[in-house]
Amino acid sequence: MTTATAVKTEYEAIIGLETHCQLSTNTKIFSNSSTAFGADPNTNIDPVCMGLPGVLPVLNQKVLEYAVKAGLALNCQIAKYSKFDRKQYFYPDLPKNYQISQYDLPIAEHGWLEVELVDADGNPTRKRIGITRLHMEEDAGKLVHAGSDRLAGSTYSLVDYNRAGVPLVEIVSEPDIRSGQEAAEYAQELRRILRYLGVSDGNMQEGSLRCDVNISVRPVGQKEFGTKVEIKNMNSFNAIQRAIEYEIERQIAAIEAGERIIQETRLWEEGAQRTISMRTKEGSSDYRYFPEPDLAPIEVSDTQLNEWRSQLPELPAQKRHRYENELGLSAYDTRVLTEEVSVAEYFEAAIAAGASPKAAANWITQDIAAYLNKQKLSITEIGLTPANLADVITRIESGKISNAQAKQKLPELLTGLSPEKAFAGQELISDPSVLEPIVEEVIAANPKELEKYRNGNTNLKGFFVGQVLKKTNKRADPKLTNELVEKKLNG
């Protein structure tokens, strides 16, 4: 008699992200109050963003421009005709008790972006994640809960309306994401694109970029989606990945225990590294959308659309492909070089000044990056210009200085010392007629080591090379020195 072995069910996650990105305009979406971060509470406000009687909103033209450019960069179809809608809900940080947003006719739809995951061996895997829609809306204010980081457990709450009316674009992905790692990379790539465009600073610590995750699980092979759960309160890309990984395990464990997954909104608790229930999820009918009566519909002409399209820069994925295909760089190098537009511009300026691409990439992604991380600086704040980096690389490759000399002088170069001054009087001795007598002198001065070498201790070759370098204050060309020492020792 045989007993059938139970087959363990395999599950897969279905993940989509809703990302709110604050646009880098100087004034709010429908009024002229400042959007500057860090002002005293309730100082960047006005009658429009506070919803006082008798006021009318006027669309900030820069908001439309930035939204369309973001849609184009995400390969979306830009609507020739779109409109604003009122989204009704009550919350203390929403002065009007409704939010002006876009519902059924958003400014952009049906796009995609490419994510790139690099494995431990440096091999890239690329995947397209669909973009369902991108729409414009105004932000709400901010509640500060005393005695707790959320309403539950707080003794009282304060409200700051400075953020009310700050322009946002909400970007909704297709449910194409299958892991926490993919989700984190999607969010990072979205941030890179927006920063390259200059339409958002993407600063998660200041709330300029906020991601909500929708996640469900289902048995592998099942077509129907499972019950969707939303996760909020994630303030870093690592938190996005960890929250998703936790929630996948939580939902699978619940299903296998026979529990029903309910559609709800959950919060990520960073300290406890877990999600907790916040509220049941509202549907679109709960918001009672209707067209915003105080704002005219939006029409984008072909002429205007083509002008904005022509202003788009080369985007991160395009740069990565070009650096790999045209410059022969690795996936790792291209990823580091394109993370920030300022780093990519520095790299390209160094190449334009004559640096070889691989050498420039090595210096920027290794020694310079280590210095920037340690000093907490951006590449625009260092004294080593791209032209001077190219000068250093050219000196190394022409044999005028060694790589070791360059690394030794790097701290001074980074603070602005020119290569001419840094390496004055330190050019390598690469003339055999000059080096050969020095090598002979070193060998003659060390007869015991010479005897040991010729009796089989060939490791002593490094000793003689070191003595030559010491005698020349490290100015002897290392390669030529090695050749001459070996020739004389074996002669």
C-alpha positions in Angstrom: 0.0 0.0 0.0 1.4 3.4 -1.0 0.6 6.8 0.4 0.4 9.8 -2.0 2.8 12.6 -1.1 1.0 16.0 -0.8 2.2 18.5 -3.4 3.0 21.9 -1.8 1.2 24.7 -3.5 3.4 27.3 -5.1 2.3 30.9 -5.1 3.1 34.0 -7.0 2.7 37.7 -6.1 0.8 40.2 -8.2 2.1 43.7 -7.4 1.3 47.1 -8.7 2.5 50.5 -7.4 0.7 53.8 -7.0 3.3 56.5 -6.8 2.6 60.2 -5.9 5.4 62.5 -7.1 5.5 66.1 -6.0 6.4 68.4 -9.0 9.2 70.9 -8.6 7.2 74.0 -9.4 7.8 77.2 -7.4 4.1 77.7 -6.7 1.1 75.5 -6.1 -1.1 73.8 -8.7 -4.1 76.3 -8.5 -2.6 79.3 -6.6 0.5 81.3 -6.2 1.6 80.2 -2.7 5.1 78.9 -2.4 5.8 75.1 -2.5 9.1 75.5 -0.6 9.8 72.7 1.9 10.5 73.4 5.5 8.6 76.7 6.0 7.0 77.4 9.3 3.6 75.6 9.6 0.6 77.2 7.9 2.6 80.0 6.3 2.5 78.9 2.6 -1.2 79.1 2.4 -3.8 81.2 0.6 -7.6 81.4 0.1 -7.6 79.1 -2.9 -5.7 76.2 -1.3 -7.7 76.7 1.9 -11.0 76.5 0.0 -12.4 79.7 1.2 -15.8 80.9 -0.3 -15.8 82.8 -3.5 -12.3 81.8 -4.8 -11.5 80.1 -8.1 -8.6 77.8 -8.9 -6.4 78.6 -12.0 -4.2 75.8 -13.3 -0.4 76.4 -13.1 0.8 76.0 -16.7 4.1 74.5 -15.5 2.2 71.7 -13.8 0.7 70.7 -17.2 4.1 70.9 -18.9 5.8 68.7 -16.3 3.0 66.2 -16.3 3.0 65.8 -20.1 6.8 65.5 -20.1 6.7 62.8 -17.5 4.0 61.0 -19.5 6.2 61.2 -22.6 9.2 59.9 -20.8 7.1 57.0 -19.6 6.1 56.1 -23.1 2.5 57.1 -22.5 -0.2 58.2 -24.9 -0.9 61.9 -24.1 -4.6 62.8 -24.1 -5.6 65.5 -26.5 -8.5 66.2 -24.2 -8.6 65.7 -20.4 -10.3 67.3 -17.4 -10.2 67.6 -13.6 -12.6 66.0 -11.2 -13.6 66.4 -7.6 -12.8 63.5 -5.3 -15.0 63.8 -2.3 -13.7 62.7 1.1 -13.4 64.2 4.6 -10.2 64.3 6.5 -8.8 67.1 8.8 -5.8 67.8 6.5 -8.1 68.4 3.4 -9.4 72.0 3.8 -12.1 71.8 1.1 -13.3 68.3 2.0 -12.6 67.4 -1.6 -9.5 66.9 -3.7 -9.1 68.2 -7.2 -7.8 65.3 -9.2 -8.4 63.5 -12.5 -10.6 60.4 -12.8 -11.9 59.0 -16.1 -9.9 61.3 -18.5 -6.3 61.5 -17.2 -3.6 63.4 -19.0 -1.6 60.2 -19.9 -2.3 56.5 -20.2 -0.9 53.2 -21.5 2.9 53.6 -21.0 5.8 51.6 -19.7 9.2 51.8 -18.2 12.1 49.4 -18.2 13.7 48.0 -15.0 17.1 46.4 -14.9 18.1 43.9 -12.3 21.9 43.0 -12.1 22.8 39.7 -10.5 25.9 38.9 -8.4 27.9 38.2 -11.6 27.0 41.5 -13.2 24.6 40.1 -15.7 21.6 42.4 -16.4 18.0 41.2 -16.7 15.6 43.7 -18.2 11.8 43.8 -17.9 9.1 46.3 -19.0 6.6 47.3 -16.4 3.4 48.8 -17.8 2.1 52.2 -16.7 -1.8 52.3 -16.5 -2.1 56.0 -16.2 -0.5 59.3 -15.0 -2.8 62.1 -13.7 -2.4 65.5 -12.1 -3.9 66.3 -8.7 -3.4 68.5 -5.6 -1.8 67.3 -2.4 -3.5 67.4 1.0 -2.0 68.9 4.1 -0.1 67.0 6.8 -1.2 65.8 10.2 1.3 65.6 13.0 0.2 63.2 15.8 1.6 64.0 19.3 2.8 61.0 21.3 2.6 58.6 18.4 3.5 58.3 14.7 -0.2 57.8 13.8 -3.6 58.7 15.1 -4.1 55.6 17.3 -2.3 56.2 20.6 -1.7 60.0 20.1 -2.8 62.5 22.7 -3.7 65.2 20.1 -3.0 66.1 16.5 -1.8 69.2 14.7 -2.4 70.1 11.1 0.0 71.9 8.7 -1.7 73.1 5.5 1.6 74.2 3.8 1.4 71.1 1.6 -2.2 71.6 0.6 -2.4 72.4 -3.1 1.2 71.3 -3.9 1.1 69.8 -7.4 1.4 66.0 -7.8 1.3 63.5 -10.5 0.0 60.1 -9.5 1.5 57.3 -11.6 -0.2 53.9 -11.5 1.6 50.8 -12.7 0.1 47.7 -14.3 0.1 44.6 -12.0 3.3 43.4 -13.8 5.6 43.3 -10.8 6.3 39.9 -9.2 8.7 40.5 -6.3 9.8 43.1 -3.7 13.1 43.5 -5.6 11.3 44.3 -8.9 9.0 46.8 -7.1 12.0 48.6 -5.5 13.8 48.8 -8.8 10.6 50.1 -10.5 10.3 52.9 -7.9 14.0 53.8 -8.3 13.8 53.9 -12.1 10.7 56.1 -11.9 12.6 58.4 -9.5 15.6 58.5 -11.9 13.4 59.4 -14.9 11.6 62.2 -13.0 15.0 63.6 -11.7 16.5 63.5 -15.2 13.5 65.5 -16.5 13.9 68.0 -13.7 10.2 67.8 -12.9 10.6 66.4 -9.3 13.5 66.0 -6.8 12.1 62.6 -5.8 13.1 63.1 -2.2 11.3 60.4 -0.2 12.4 61.9 3.2 10.6 65.1 2.4 7.6 63.3 0.9 8.3 64.3 -2.7 7.9 60.7 -3.7 5.5 58.4 -1.9 4.7 54.8 -3.0 1.6 52.7 -2.1 1.8 49.1 -3.0 -1.1 46.9 -4.1 -0.4 43.2 -3.6 -2.2 39.9 -3.8 -1.0 36.3 -4.1 -2.4 33.4 -6.1 -1.4 29.8 -6.8 1.0 29.6 -9.8 -1.1 28.8 -12.9 -4.3 30.5 -11.6 -5.6 33.3 -13.9 -7.8 35.1 -11.4 -6.1 37.6 -9.1 -6.3 37.1 -5.3 -7.8 39.7 -3.0 -5.8 42.9 -3.1 -4.2 44.6 -0.1 -2.7 48.1 -0.1 0.4 49.0 1.9 1.2 52.6 2.9 3.8 54.4 4.9 7.0 53.3 3.2 9.7 56.0 3.2 12.6 54.2 1.4 13.2 51.7 -1.5 14.4 49.2 1.0 11.2 49.5 3.0 9.2 48.9 -0.2 11.1 45.7 -0.8 10.9 44.5 2.8 7.2 45.4 3.2 6.3 43.4 0.1 8.3 40.4 1.1 6.6 40.4 4.6 3.2 40.8 3.1 3.7 38.0 0.6 4.6 35.6 3.4 1.7 36.9 5.6 -0.9 36.3 2.8 0.4 32.9 1.9 0.4 31.8 5.6 -3.2 33.1 6.0 -4.4 31.3 2.9 -2.8 28.0 3.9 -4.4 28.4 7.4 -7.8 28.7 5.8 -8.2 32.4 6.6 -9.8 34.8 4.2 -7.8 37.7 2.9 -9.8 40.9 3.1 -9.4 44.0 0.9 -7.9 46.6 3.2 -5.2 49.2 3.7 -2.3 48.2 5.9 0.6 50.3 7.3 4.2 49.3 7.3 5.8 49.5 10.7 9.5 50.1 10.2 10.5 49.3 13.8 8.6 46.0 14.0 9.2 45.1 10.3 5.6 44.2 9.8 2.4 45.4 8.2 -0.7 46.2 10.4 -4.3 46.8 9.4 -5.4 50.4 9.0 -8.8 50.4 7.4 -11.0 48.6 4.9 -10.3 49.9 1.3 -12.5 52.4 -0.3 -13.8 52.0 -3.8 -14.1 54.7 -6.4 -17.8 54.9 -5.8 -17.1 56.0 -2.2 -15.4 59.2 -3.5 -18.4 60.3 -5.5 -16.3 61.8 -8.4 -17.8 64.4 -10.7 -16.2 66.9 -13.1 -14.6 69.9 -11.5 -17.0 72.8 -12.3 -14.4 75.6 -11.7 -11.8 74.4 -14.1 -12.0 74.2 -17.9 -11.1 71.0 -19.7 -7.5 70.7 -21.0 -6.6 70.5 -24.6 -2.9 69.8 -25.7 -2.2 70.8 -29.3 0.1 68.8 -31.5 2.4 71.8 -31.8 2.8 72.1 -28.0 3.2 68.3 -27.6 6.0 68.2 -30.2 7.7 71.1 -28.5 7.7 69.4 -25.1 8.8 66.1 -26.7 11.8 67.8 -28.3 12.9 69.1 -24.9 13.2 65.6 -23.3 16.8 64.6 -22.3 18.4 61.3 -22.9 16.8 59.1 -20.2 18.6 56.6 -17.8 17.7 53.4 -19.8 18.8 55.0 -23.0 22.1 56.0 -21.5 22.6 52.5 -20.0 22.1 50.9 -23.4 24.4 53.4 -25.1 27.2 53.0 -22.5 27.1 49.2 -22.9 26.7 49.0 -26.7 28.9 52.0 -27.8 31.4 52.3 -24.9 31.7 48.7 -23.9 31.0 49.3 -20.2 29.6 46.6 -17.9 26.0 46.6 -16.6 27.3 47.5 -13.2 29.3 50.5 -14.4 26.4 51.8 -16.5 24.0 51.5 -13.6 26.3 53.5 -11.2 27.1 56.1 -13.8 23.4 56.8 -14.7 22.0 56.8 -11.2 22.3 60.6 -11.0 22.2 62.9 -14.1 25.1 64.9 -12.6 27.3 61.8 -12.5 26.4 60.9 -16.1 27.2 64.5 -17.2 30.5 64.4 -15.4 31.5 61.1 -17.0 30.6 62.3 -20.5 32.5 65.5 -19.9 35.6 63.5 -18.9 35.3 61.4 -22.1 34.9 64.6 -24.2 38.1 65.9 -22.6 40.0 62.8 -23.8 39.6 60.2 -21.1 39.1 56.6 -22.1 35.6 55.4 -21.2 36.6 52.4 -19.1 39.3 54.3 -17.1 36.9 57.2 -16.5 34.2 54.8 -15.4 36.6 53.0 -13.0 37.7 56.2 -11.3 34.2 57.6 -11.0 32.5 54.4 -9.8 35.3 53.4 -7.4 37.7 56.0 -5.9 35.6 59.1 -6.5 32.3 57.4 -5.4 34.0 56.2 -2.2 35.1 59.8 -1.5 31.6 61.2 -2.2 30.0 58.6 0.1 32.4 59.3 2.9 32.2 63.1 2.7 28.4 63.1 1.9 29.0 65.2 -1.2 27.6 65.2 -4.7 29.9 65.0 -7.7 29.2 68.7 -8.5 30.8 69.7 -5.2 34.3 68.3 -5.8 37.3 70.3 -7.0 38.4 67.6 -9.6 36.9 68.8 -12.9 36.2 66.3 -15.7 39.0 67.8 -17.7 41.5 67.3 -14.9 40.3 63.7 -14.4 40.9 63.2 -18.1 44.4 64.8 -17.7 45.2 62.3 -14.9 44.0 59.3 -16.9 46.0 60.4 -19.9 49.2 60.8 -17.8 48.7 57.2 -16.5 48.1 55.7 -19.9 51.0 57.5 -21.4 53.3 56.2 -18.7 54.1 59.6 -17.2 52.8 58.7 -13.8 51.7 55.4 -12.2 48.2 54.4 -11.1 49.6 54.3 -7.5 50.8 57.9 -7.8 47.4 59.1 -9.0 45.6 57.3 -6.1 48.1 58.8 -3.6 47.4 62.3 -4.9 43.6 61.8 -5.3 42.6 63.5 -2.0 44.4 66.7 -3.1 43.1 66.5 -6.6 39.5 66.2 -5.3 39.9 69.4 -3.3 41.0 71.3 -6.5 44.8 70.8 -6.9 45.7 70.8 -10.6 47.4 67.7 -12.1 50.3 70.0 -13.1 51.0 70.9 -9.5 50.2 67.5 -8.1 52.7 65.7 -10.3 55.3 68.3 -10.7 58.7 66.7 -10.6 57.1 63.2 -10.2 57.0 61.9 -13.7 58.0 58.3 -14.1 61.5 57.4 -15.1 60.8 55.3 -18.2 64.2 55.6 -20.0 66.1 52.3 -19.8 69.4 54.0 -20.0 68.6 55.9 -16.8 67.0 53.0 -14.9 69.5 50.2 -15.8 72.4 51.7 -13.8 70.1 52.0 -10.8 69.0 48.4 -11.1 72.6 47.2 -11.3 73.5 49.3 -8.3 70.7 47.8 -6.2 71.6 44.2 -7.1 75.3 44.9 -6.4 74.4 46.3 -2.9 72.5 43.1 -2.0 74.7 40.1 -2.7 73.1 37.8 -0.1 69.6 38.3 -1.6 71.1 37.8 -5.1 72.5 34.5 -4.0 69.2 33.3 -2.4 67.4 34.3 -5.6 69.8 32.3 -7.8 69.4 29.3 -5.4 65.7 29.2 -6.2 64.0 31.9 -4.0 62.5 33.7 -7.0 60.1 35.7 -4.7 63.0 37.9 -3.9 62.5 39.6 -7.3 59.9 41.8 -5.6 62.5 42.8 -3.0 64.8 44.1 -5.7 62.0 45.9 -7.5 61.0 47.5 -4.2 64.5 48.7 -3.6 64.6 50.4 -7.1 61.3 52.1 -6.4 62.6 53.3 -3.0 65.8 54.6 -4.5 63.8 56.6 -7.1 61.2 57.8 -4.8 58.6 55.6 -6.6 59.3 57.3 -9.8 60.7 54.3 -11.6 58.3 52.9 -14.2 57.0 49.7 -12.5 56.6 47.7 -15.7 60.1 48.6 -17.0 61.6 48.1 -13.6 60.2 44.6 -13.4 61.6 43.8 -16.9 65.1 45.2 -16.1 65.4 43.5 -12.7 64.4 40.1 -14.0 66.8 40.5 -16.9 69.7 41.4 -14.6 68.9 38.8 -12.0 68.8 36.0 -14.5 71.9 37.3 -16.4 
